[in-house]
Amino acid sequence: MSLLTDETGKELGIATVAQDISERKKAEEERLSLQKKLDQVEKDDSLARMAGAVAHNFNNMLAAIIGNLELAMLELAWEHFPGLCAFVKRRYSEK
């Protein structure tokens, strides 16, 4: 801001310079909006990875349980149904 005077020093007014920063403000708001969206995408990705890891670990535990149950069932079958087990063994050994 500057004081404007004439040749005699009489004050005439004030000179100011203004700059329109609306485009800069709009760009900053857009950048913040995009950053929020990126943050949400990263959160969603992290959550999906964690859910996948939990599902994978659960599946591994479940596979071990099912495997042990199948072994127990086979053991019972060999003890109580030897003829059926022999048939199954012959059937699958042919393939």
Biopython code that builds the backbone (N, CA, C, O; Angstrom):
import numpy as np
from Bio.PDB.StructureBuilder import StructureBuilder

atoms = [
    (1, "MET", "N", (0.844, -1.149, 0.000)),
    (1, "MET", "CA", (0.000, 0.000, 0.000)),
    (1, "MET", "C", (0.907, 1.235, 0.000)),
    (1, "MET", "O", (1.887, 1.312, 0.742)),
    (2, "SER", "N", (0.552, 2.184, -0.845)),
    (2, "SER", "CA", (1.345, 3.422, -0.956)),
    (2, "SER", "C", (0.422, 4.629, -0.916)),
    (2, "SER", "O", (-0.706, 4.602, -1.409)),
    (3, "LEU", "N", (0.941, 5.683, -0.314)),
    (3, "LEU", "CA", (0.212, 6.949, -0.247)),
    (3, "LEU", "C", (0.512, 7.732, -1.522)),
    (3, "LEU", "O", (1.673, 7.918, -1.887)),
    (4, "LEU", "N", (-0.524, 8.180, -2.182)),
    (4, "LEU", "CA", (-0.352, 8.973, -3.407)),
    (4, "LEU", "C", (-0.458, 10.454, -3.063)),
    (4, "LEU", "O", (-1.377, 10.892, -2.372)),
    (5, "THR", "N", (0.512, 11.205, -3.568)),
    (5, "THR", "CA", (0.521, 12.672, -3.346)),
    (5, "THR", "C", (0.770, 13.387, -4.664)),
    (5, "THR", "O", (1.261, 12.801, -5.628)),
    (6, "ASP", "N", (0.415, 14.681, -4.683)),
    (6, "ASP", "CA", (0.720, 15.470, -5.871)),
    (6, "ASP", "C", (2.079, 16.147, -5.681)),
    (6, "ASP", "O", (2.799, 15.837, -4.732)),
    (7, "GLU", "N", (2.436, 17.085, -6.593)),
    (7, "GLU", "CA", (3.750, 17.744, -6.540)),
    (7, "GLU", "C", (3.918, 18.576, -5.271)),
    (7, "GLU", "O", (5.040, 18.804, -4.819)),
    (8, "THR", "N", (2.827, 19.018, -4.709)),
    (8, "THR", "CA", (2.919, 19.857, -3.516)),
    (8, "THR", "C", (2.914, 19.044, -2.226)),
    (8, "THR", "O", (3.096, 19.591, -1.139)),
    (9, "GLY", "N", (2.707, 17.735, -2.353)),
    (9, "GLY", "CA", (2.668, 16.883, -1.161)),
    (9, "GLY", "C", (1.275, 16.651, -0.641)),
    (9, "GLY", "O", (1.094, 15.993, 0.384)),
    (10, "LYS", "N", (0.268, 17.191, -1.345)),
    (10, "LYS", "CA", (-1.104, 16.989, -0.916)),
    (10, "LYS", "C", (-1.498, 15.524, -1.161)),
    (10, "LYS", "O", (-1.252, 14.960, -2.227)),
    (11, "GLU", "N", (-2.115, 14.939, -0.139)),
    (11, "GLU", "CA", (-2.516, 13.536, -0.244)),
    (11, "GLU", "C", (-3.693, 13.405, -1.189)),
    (11, "GLU", "O", (-4.698, 14.106, -1.073)),
    (12, "LEU", "N", (-3.536, 12.477, -2.137)),
    (12, "LEU", "CA", (-4.585, 12.241, -3.127)),
    (12, "LEU", "C", (-5.334, 10.932, -2.868)),
    (12, "LEU", "O", (-6.513, 10.798, -3.194)),
    (13, "GLY", "N", (-4.639, 9.998, -2.291)),
    (13, "GLY", "CA", (-5.281, 8.695, -2.046)),
    (13, "GLY", "C", (-4.246, 7.634, -1.735)),
    (13, "GLY", "O", (-3.084, 7.921, -1.446)),
    (14, "ILE", "N", (-4.698, 6.435, -1.802)),
    (14, "ILE", "CA", (-3.843, 5.281, -1.495)),
    (14, "ILE", "C", (-3.850, 4.347, -2.703)),
    (14, "ILE", "O", (-4.895, 4.103, -3.307)),
    (15, "ALA", "N", (-2.704, 3.845, -3.037)),
    (15, "ALA", "CA", (-2.580, 2.866, -4.114)),
    (15, "ALA", "C", (-2.328, 1.494, -3.497)),
    (15, "ALA", "O", (-1.463, 1.334, -2.635)),
    (16, "THR", "N", (-3.082, 0.526, -3.944)),
    (16, "THR", "CA", (-2.898, -0.842, -3.453)),
    (16, "THR", "C", (-2.774, -1.789, -4.633)),
    (16, "THR", "O", (-3.204, -1.493, -5.748)),
    (17, "VAL", "N", (-2.182, -2.920, -4.356)),
    (17, "VAL", "CA", (-2.055, -3.973, -5.365)),
    (17, "VAL", "C", (-2.768, -5.201, -4.807)),
    (17, "VAL", "O", (-2.497, -5.621, -3.682)),
    (18, "ALA", "N", (-3.642, -5.753, -5.560)),
    (18, "ALA", "CA", (-4.372, -6.963, -5.144)),
    (18, "ALA", "C", (-4.091, -8.070, -6.140)),
    (18, "ALA", "O", (-3.892, -7.835, -7.332)),
    (19, "GLN", "N", (-4.080, -9.250, -5.628)),
    (19, "GLN", "CA", (-3.838, -10.408, -6.492)),
    (19, "GLN", "C", (-4.958, -11.414, -6.263)),
    (19, "GLN", "O", (-5.264, -11.768, -5.125)),
    (20, "ASP", "N", (-5.558, -11.865, -7.342)),
    (20, "ASP", "CA", (-6.637, -12.850, -7.250)),
    (20, "ASP", "C", (-6.020, -14.228, -6.984)),
    (20, "ASP", "O", (-5.292, -14.770, -7.816)),
    (21, "ILE", "N", (-6.329, -14.781, -5.807)),
    (21, "ILE", "CA", (-5.768, -16.092, -5.446)),
    (21, "ILE", "C", (-6.854, -17.173, -5.442)),
    (21, "ILE", "O", (-6.667, -18.242, -4.862)),
    (22, "SER", "N", (-7.979, -16.894, -6.086)),
    (22, "SER", "CA", (-9.076, -17.864, -6.096)),
    (22, "SER", "C", (-8.669, -19.169, -6.787)),
    (22, "SER", "O", (-9.053, -20.251, -6.343)),
    (23, "GLU", "N", (-7.895, -19.071, -7.868)),
    (23, "GLU", "CA", (-7.431, -20.284, -8.559)),
    (23, "GLU", "C", (-6.506, -21.101, -7.656)),
    (23, "GLU", "O", (-6.588, -22.329, -7.622)),
    (24, "ARG", "N", (-5.632, -20.416, -6.931)),
    (24, "ARG", "CA", (-4.709, -21.103, -6.015)),
    (24, "ARG", "C", (-5.498, -21.807, -4.908)),
    (24, "ARG", "O", (-5.205, -22.949, -4.553)),
    (25, "LYS", "N", (-6.516, -21.099, -4.359)),
    (25, "LYS", "CA", (-7.344, -21.691, -3.304)),
    (25, "LYS", "C", (-8.110, -22.906, -3.829)),
    (25, "LYS", "O", (-8.220, -23.929, -3.153)),
    (26, "LYS", "N", (-8.635, -22.772, -5.042)),
    (26, "LYS", "CA", (-9.366, -23.881, -5.646)),
    (26, "LYS", "C", (-8.443, -25.076, -5.859)),
    (26, "LYS", "O", (-8.839, -26.211, -5.593)),
    (27, "ALA", "N", (-7.239, -24.844, -6.327)),
    (27, "ALA", "CA", (-6.267, -25.921, -6.530)),
    (27, "ALA", "C", (-5.899, -26.585, -5.206)),
    (27, "ALA", "O", (-5.762, -27.807, -5.148)),
    (28, "GLU", "N", (-5.739, -25.802, -4.152)),
    (28, "GLU", "CA", (-5.412, -26.353, -2.835)),
    (28, "GLU", "C", (-6.553, -27.217, -2.308)),
    (28, "GLU", "O", (-6.314, -28.289, -1.753)),
    (29, "GLU", "N", (-7.796, -26.757, -2.479)),
    (29, "GLU", "CA", (-8.952, -27.546, -2.059)),
    (29, "GLU", "C", (-9.035, -28.860, -2.831)),
    (29, "GLU", "O", (-9.345, -29.906, -2.261)),
    (30, "GLU", "N", (-8.757, -28.798, -4.124)),
    (30, "GLU", "CA", (-8.762, -30.007, -4.954)),
    (30, "GLU", "C", (-7.668, -30.968, -4.505)),
    (30, "GLU", "O", (-7.887, -32.178, -4.445)),
    (31, "ARG", "N", (-6.497, -30.436, -4.190)),
    (31, "ARG", "CA", (-5.391, -31.275, -3.718)),
    (31, "ARG", "C", (-5.757, -31.963, -2.409)),
    (31, "ARG", "O", (-5.478, -33.149, -2.231)),
    (32, "LEU", "N", (-6.383, -31.220, -1.488)),
    (32, "LEU", "CA", (-6.798, -31.806, -0.210)),
    (32, "LEU", "C", (-7.865, -32.881, -0.415)),
    (32, "LEU", "O", (-7.847, -33.916, 0.252)),
    (33, "SER", "N", (-8.787, -32.633, -1.335)),
    (33, "SER", "CA", (-9.826, -33.621, -1.633)),
    (33, "SER", "C", (-9.212, -34.903, -2.186)),
    (33, "SER", "O", (-9.579, -36.003, -1.775)),
    (34, "LEU", "N", (-8.279, -34.754, -3.115)),
    (34, "LEU", "CA", (-7.607, -35.920, -3.691)),
    (34, "LEU", "C", (-6.776, -36.660, -2.646)),
    (34, "LEU", "O", (-6.710, -37.889, -2.661)),
    (35, "GLN", "N", (-6.143, -35.917, -1.740)),
    (35, "GLN", "CA", (-5.354, -36.552, -0.682)),
    (35, "GLN", "C", (-6.256, -37.377, 0.241)),
    (35, "GLN", "O", (-5.884, -38.474, 0.656)),
    (36, "LYS", "N", (-7.443, -36.847, 0.563)),
    (36, "LYS", "CA", (-8.397, -37.602, 1.398)),
    (36, "LYS", "C", (-8.821, -38.879, 0.704)),
    (36, "LYS", "O", (-8.904, -39.937, 1.327)),
    (37, "LYS", "N", (-9.093, -38.778, -0.604)),
    (37, "LYS", "CA", (-9.486, -39.972, -1.367)),
    (37, "LYS", "C", (-8.359, -40.998, -1.392)),
    (37, "LYS", "O", (-8.603, -42.195, -1.237)),
    (38, "LEU", "N", (-7.139, -40.538, -1.585)),
    (38, "LEU", "CA", (-5.983, -41.438, -1.591)),
    (38, "LEU", "C", (-5.819, -42.113, -0.230)),
    (38, "LEU", "O", (-5.564, -43.315, -0.155)),
    (39, "ASP", "N", (-5.967, -41.341, 0.838)),
    (39, "ASP", "CA", (-5.871, -41.908, 2.186)),
    (39, "ASP", "C", (-6.915, -42.999, 2.393)),
    (39, "ASP", "O", (-6.621, -44.040, 2.981)),
    (40, "GLN", "N", (-8.144, -42.763, 1.907)),
    (40, "GLN", "CA", (-9.211, -43.759, 2.059)),
    (40, "GLN", "C", (-8.903, -45.015, 1.255)),
    (40, "GLN", "O", (-9.131, -46.128, 1.728)),
    (41, "VAL", "N", (-8.387, -44.842, 0.044)),
    (41, "VAL", "CA", (-8.022, -45.995, -0.785)),
    (41, "VAL", "C", (-6.930, -46.808, -0.093)),
    (41, "VAL", "O", (-6.978, -48.038, -0.096)),
    (42, "GLU", "N", (-5.947, -46.132, 0.499)),
    (42, "GLU", "CA", (-4.879, -46.837, 1.202)),
    (42, "GLU", "C", (-5.421, -47.576, 2.422)),
    (42, "GLU", "O", (-4.984, -48.690, 2.713)),
    (43, "LYS", "N", (-6.364, -46.971, 3.136)),
    (43, "LYS", "CA", (-6.991, -47.657, 4.278)),
    (43, "LYS", "C", (-7.742, -48.890, 3.807)),
    (43, "LYS", "O", (-7.624, -49.963, 4.400)),
    (44, "ASP", "N", (-8.516, -48.732, 2.736)),
    (44, "ASP", "CA", (-9.283, -49.858, 2.199)),
    (44, "ASP", "C", (-8.351, -50.988, 1.760)),
    (44, "ASP", "O", (-8.633, -52.161, 2.005)),
    (45, "ASP", "N", (-7.251, -50.634, 1.118)),
    (45, "ASP", "CA", (-6.280, -51.634, 0.671)),
    (45, "ASP", "C", (-5.678, -52.364, 1.870)),
    (45, "ASP", "O", (-5.541, -53.588, 1.844)),
    (46, "SER", "N", (-5.323, -51.632, 2.905)),
    (46, "SER", "CA", (-4.758, -52.258, 4.101)),
    (46, "SER", "C", (-5.767, -53.199, 4.744)),
    (46, "SER", "O", (-5.410, -54.299, 5.166)),
    (47, "LEU", "N", (-7.012, -52.778, 4.821)),
    (47, "LEU", "CA", (-8.055, -53.609, 5.403)),
    (47, "LEU", "C", (-8.261, -54.883, 4.577)),
    (47, "LEU", "O", (-8.425, -55.968, 5.133)),
    (48, "ALA", "N", (-8.252, -54.745, 3.265)),
    (48, "ALA", "CA", (-8.414, -55.914, 2.390)),
    (48, "ALA", "C", (-7.261, -56.887, 2.566)),
    (48, "ALA", "O", (-7.474, -58.099, 2.605)),
    (49, "ARG", "N", (-6.036, -56.369, 2.672)),
    (49, "ARG", "CA", (-4.878, -57.245, 2.886)),
    (49, "ARG", "C", (-4.982, -57.972, 4.222)),
    (49, "ARG", "O", (-4.692, -59.164, 4.316)),
    (50, "MET", "N", (-5.397, -57.244, 5.252)),
    (50, "MET", "CA", (-5.520, -57.851, 6.571)),
    (50, "MET", "C", (-6.612, -58.926, 6.557)),
    (50, "MET", "O", (-6.422, -60.007, 7.115)),
    (51, "ALA", "N", (-7.747, -58.637, 5.926)),
    (51, "ALA", "CA", (-8.823, -59.622, 5.838)),
    (51, "ALA", "C", (-8.363, -60.858, 5.072)),
    (51, "ALA", "O", (-8.706, -61.980, 5.443)),
    (52, "GLY", "N", (-7.602, -60.663, 4.023)),
    (52, "GLY", "CA", (-7.063, -61.788, 3.255)),
    (52, "GLY", "C", (-6.121, -62.639, 4.088)),
    (52, "GLY", "O", (-6.152, -63.867, 4.010)),
    (53, "ALA", "N", (-5.281, -61.985, 4.887)),
    (53, "ALA", "CA", (-4.350, -62.724, 5.744)),
    (53, "ALA", "C", (-5.097, -63.510, 6.809)),
    (53, "ALA", "O", (-4.750, -64.655, 7.098)),
    (54, "VAL", "N", (-6.118, -62.902, 7.392)),
    (54, "VAL", "CA", (-6.922, -63.603, 8.411)),
    (54, "VAL", "C", (-7.616, -64.808, 7.770)),
    (54, "VAL", "O", (-7.608, -65.899, 8.339)),
    (55, "ALA", "N", (-8.211, -64.619, 6.598)),
    (55, "ALA", "CA", (-8.881, -65.725, 5.909)),
    (55, "ALA", "C", (-7.893, -66.837, 5.574)),
    (55, "ALA", "O", (-8.207, -68.018, 5.721)),
    (56, "HIS", "N", (-6.702, -66.458, 5.124)),
    (56, "HIS", "CA", (-5.675, -67.448, 4.790)),
    (56, "HIS", "C", (-5.281, -68.256, 6.027)),
    (56, "HIS", "O", (-5.198, -69.483, 5.971)),
    (57, "ASN", "N", (-5.040, -67.568, 7.138)),
    (57, "ASN", "CA", (-4.666, -68.274, 8.371)),
    (57, "ASN", "C", (-5.797, -69.162, 8.861)),
    (57, "ASN", "O", (-5.554, -70.281, 9.311)),
    (58, "PHE", "N", (-7.033, -68.676, 8.779)),
    (58, "PHE", "CA", (-8.179, -69.484, 9.184)),
    (58, "PHE", "C", (-8.286, -70.723, 8.308)),
    (58, "PHE", "O", (-8.537, -71.818, 8.810)),
    (59, "ASN", "N", (-8.096, -70.557, 7.005)),
    (59, "ASN", "CA", (-8.161, -71.680, 6.075)),
    (59, "ASN", "C", (-7.077, -72.711, 6.398)),
    (59, "ASN", "O", (-7.327, -73.914, 6.329)),
    (60, "ASN", "N", (-5.877, -72.247, 6.750)),
    (60, "ASN", "CA", (-4.804, -73.183, 7.117)),
    (60, "ASN", "C", (-5.183, -73.994, 8.353)),
    (60, "ASN", "O", (-4.978, -75.208, 8.387)),
    (61, "MET", "N", (-5.735, -73.328, 9.369)),
    (61, "MET", "CA", (-6.149, -74.039, 10.582)),
    (61, "MET", "C", (-7.274, -75.018, 10.273)),
    (61, "MET", "O", (-7.277, -76.145, 10.769)),
    (62, "LEU", "N", (-8.222, -74.591, 9.460)),
    (62, "LEU", "CA", (-9.345, -75.445, 9.092)),
    (62, "LEU", "C", (-8.867, -76.661, 8.299)),
    (62, "LEU", "O", (-9.371, -77.767, 8.498)),
    (63, "ALA", "N", (-7.910, -76.465, 7.414)),
    (63, "ALA", "CA", (-7.372, -77.584, 6.637)),
    (63, "ALA", "C", (-6.719, -78.615, 7.556)),
    (63, "ALA", "O", (-6.861, -79.817, 7.333)),
    (64, "ALA", "N", (-6.013, -78.163, 8.575)),
    (64, "ALA", "CA", (-5.382, -79.087, 9.518)),
    (64, "ALA", "C", (-6.445, -79.869, 10.289)),
    (64, "ALA", "O", (-6.297, -81.073, 10.499)),
    (65, "ILE", "N", (-7.500, -79.200, 10.705)),
    (65, "ILE", "CA", (-8.581, -79.865, 11.437)),
    (65, "ILE", "C", (-9.264, -80.896, 10.541)),
    (65, "ILE", "O", (-9.482, -82.035, 10.955)),
    (66, "ILE", "N", (-9.594, -80.506, 9.339)),
    (66, "ILE", "CA", (-10.259, -81.420, 8.406)),
    (66, "ILE", "C", (-9.351, -82.595, 8.081)),
    (66, "ILE", "O", (-9.811, -83.735, 8.016)),
    (67, "GLY", "N", (-8.070, -82.331, 7.877)),
    (67, "GLY", "CA", (-7.121, -83.414, 7.605)),
    (67, "GLY", "C", (-7.068, -84.419, 8.741)),
    (67, "GLY", "O", (-7.060, -85.627, 8.505)),
    (68, "ASN", "N", (-7.031, -83.929, 9.970)),
    (68, "ASN", "CA", (-7.015, -84.833, 11.115)),
    (68, "ASN", "C", (-8.314, -85.623, 11.225)),
    (68, "ASN", "O", (-8.292, -86.805, 11.570)),
    (69, "LEU", "N", (-9.443, -84.985, 10.936)),
    (69, "LEU", "CA", (-10.732, -85.694, 10.947)),
    (69, "LEU", "C", (-10.773, -86.775, 9.875)),
    (69, "LEU", "O", (-11.268, -87.875, 10.121)),
    (70, "GLU", "N", (-10.261, -86.473, 8.704)),
    (70, "GLU", "CA", (-10.232, -87.473, 7.635)),
    (70, "GLU", "C", (-9.353, -88.654, 8.018)),
    (70, "GLU", "O", (-9.708, -89.802, 7.751)),
    (71, "LEU", "N", (-8.213, -88.386, 8.640)),
    (71, "LEU", "CA", (-7.350, -89.482, 9.089)),
    (71, "LEU", "C", (-8.046, -90.333, 10.142)),
    (71, "LEU", "O", (-7.948, -91.560, 10.120)),
    (72, "ALA", "N", (-8.752, -89.678, 11.067)),
    (72, "ALA", "CA", (-9.486, -90.422, 12.095)),
    (72, "ALA", "C", (-10.580, -91.275, 11.459)),
    (72, "ALA", "O", (-10.788, -92.422, 11.856)),
    (73, "MET", "N", (-11.284, -90.710, 10.461)),
    (73, "MET", "CA", (-12.333, -91.473, 9.778)),
    (73, "MET", "C", (-11.747, -92.661, 9.025)),
    (73, "MET", "O", (-12.336, -93.742, 9.019)),
    (74, "LEU", "N", (-10.618, -92.475, 8.404)),
    (74, "LEU", "CA", (-9.959, -93.586, 7.700)),
    (74, "LEU", "C", (-9.547, -94.681, 8.670)),
    (74, "LEU", "O", (-9.710, -95.870, 8.397)),
    (75, "GLU", "N", (-9.016, -94.260, 9.797)),
    (75, "GLU", "CA", (-8.600, -95.247, 10.796)),
    (75, "GLU", "C", (-9.796, -96.053, 11.289)),
    (75, "GLU", "O", (-9.714, -97.272, 11.439)),
    (76, "LEU", "N", (-10.912, -95.360, 11.540)),
    (76, "LEU", "CA", (-12.126, -96.075, 11.954)),
    (76, "LEU", "C", (-12.630, -96.991, 10.844)),
    (76, "LEU", "O", (-13.069, -98.110, 11.111)),
    (77, "ALA", "N", (-12.568, -96.521, 9.603)),
    (77, "ALA", "CA", (-13.027, -97.331, 8.475)),
    (77, "ALA", "C", (-12.184, -98.598, 8.344)),
    (77, "ALA", "O", (-12.741, -99.673, 8.121)),
    (78, "TRP", "N", (-10.877, -98.507, 8.475)),
    (78, "TRP", "CA", (-10.002, -99.677, 8.380)),
    (78, "TRP", "C", (-10.340, -100.678, 9.472)),
    (78, "TRP", "O", (-10.303, -101.888, 9.252)),
    (79, "GLU", "N", (-10.672, -100.158, 10.665)),
    (79, "GLU", "CA", (-10.983, -101.052, 11.786)),
    (79, "GLU", "C", (-12.343, -101.722, 11.628)),
    (79, "GLU", "O", (-12.478, -102.907, 11.934)),
    (80, "HIS", "N", (-13.353, -100.992, 11.157)),
    (80, "HIS", "CA", (-14.718, -101.497, 11.153)),
    (80, "HIS", "C", (-15.208, -101.987, 9.789)),
    (80, "HIS", "O", (-16.155, -102.771, 9.730)),
    (81, "PHE", "N", (-14.598, -101.552, 8.710)),
    (81, "PHE", "CA", (-15.043, -101.950, 7.377)),
    (81, "PHE", "C", (-13.843, -102.334, 6.500)),
    (81, "PHE", "O", (-13.572, -101.660, 5.507)),
    (82, "PRO", "N", (-13.130, -103.395, 6.849)),
    (82, "PRO", "CA", (-11.919, -103.742, 6.086)),
    (82, "PRO", "C", (-12.217, -104.104, 4.634)),
    (82, "PRO", "O", (-11.399, -103.829, 3.757)),
    (83, "GLY", "N", (-13.377, -104.720, 4.360)),
    (83, "GLY", "CA", (-13.708, -105.089, 2.983)),
    (83, "GLY", "C", (-13.906, -103.860, 2.107)),
    (83, "GLY", "O", (-13.429, -103.826, 0.972)),
    (84, "LEU", "N", (-14.596, -102.860, 2.614)),
    (84, "LEU", "CA", (-14.832, -101.626, 1.871)),
    (84, "LEU", "C", (-13.512, -100.899, 1.609)),
    (84, "LEU", "O", (-13.284, -100.380, 0.517)),
    (85, "CYS", "N", (-12.664, -100.870, 2.609)),
    (85, "CYS", "CA", (-11.383, -100.181, 2.448)),
    (85, "CYS", "C", (-10.509, -100.877, 1.414)),
    (85, "CYS", "O", (-9.808, -100.219, 0.645)),
    (86, "ALA", "N", (-10.548, -102.192, 1.394)),
    (86, "ALA", "CA", (-9.772, -102.935, 0.389)),
    (86, "ALA", "C", (-10.291, -102.620, -1.005)),
    (86, "ALA", "O", (-9.506, -102.456, -1.939)),
    (87, "PHE", "N", (-11.618, -102.535, -1.151)),
    (87, "PHE", "CA", (-12.225, -102.186, -2.438)),
    (87, "PHE", "C", (-11.774, -100.793, -2.893)),
    (87, "PHE", "O", (-11.380, -100.602, -4.044)),
    (88, "VAL", "N", (-11.837, -99.843, -1.989)),
    (88, "VAL", "CA", (-11.436, -98.470, -2.316)),
    (88, "VAL", "C", (-9.957, -98.425, -2.694)),
    (88, "VAL", "O", (-9.570, -97.718, -3.625)),
    (89, "LYS", "N", (-9.141, -99.173, -1.975)),
    (89, "LYS", "CA", (-7.702, -99.190, -2.264)),
    (89, "LYS", "C", (-7.448, -99.747, -3.645)),
    (89, "LYS", "O", (-6.644, -99.199, -4.400)),
    (90, "ARG", "N", (-8.143, -100.857, -3.995)),
    (90, "ARG", "CA", (-7.967, -101.461, -5.341)),
    (90, "ARG", "C", (-8.466, -100.493, -6.407)),
    (90, "ARG", "O", (-7.828, -100.327, -7.447)),
    (91, "ARG", "N", (-9.589, -99.862, -6.154)),
    (91, "ARG", "CA", (-10.200, -98.963, -7.128)),
    (91, "ARG", "C", (-9.266, -97.800, -7.471)),
    (91, "ARG", "O", (-9.108, -97.462, -8.643)),
    (92, "TYR", "N", (-8.658, -97.196, -6.473)),
    (92, "TYR", "CA", (-7.805, -96.031, -6.717)),
    (92, "TYR", "C", (-6.387, -96.401, -7.116)),
    (92, "TYR", "O", (-5.657, -95.561, -7.642)),
    (93, "SER", "N", (-5.988, -97.625, -6.879)),
    (93, "SER", "CA", (-4.646, -98.020, -7.319)),
    (93, "SER", "C", (-4.638, -98.352, -8.788)),
    (93, "SER", "O", (-3.572, -98.392, -9.403)),
    (94, "GLU", "N", (-5.831, -98.598, -9.388)),
    (94, "GLU", "CA", (-5.935, -98.884, -10.821)),
    (94, "GLU", "C", (-5.692, -97.631, -11.663)),
    (94, "GLU", "O", (-5.266, -97.749, -12.813)),
    (95, "LYS", "N", (-5.946, -96.451, -11.132)),
    (95, "LYS", "CA", (-5.846, -95.197, -11.901)),
    (95, "LYS", "C", (-4.444, -94.732, -12.057)),
    (95, "LYS", "O", (-4.201, -93.696, -12.677)),
]
sb = StructureBuilder()
sb.init_structure("model")
sb.init_model(0)
sb.init_chain("A")
sb.init_seg("    ")
for serial, (resi, resn, name, xyz) in enumerate(atoms, 1):
    if name == "N":
        sb.init_residue(resn, " ", resi, " ")
    sb.init_atom(name, np.array(xyz, "f"), 0.0, 1.0, " ", f" {name:<3s}", serial, name[0])
structure = sb.get_structure()
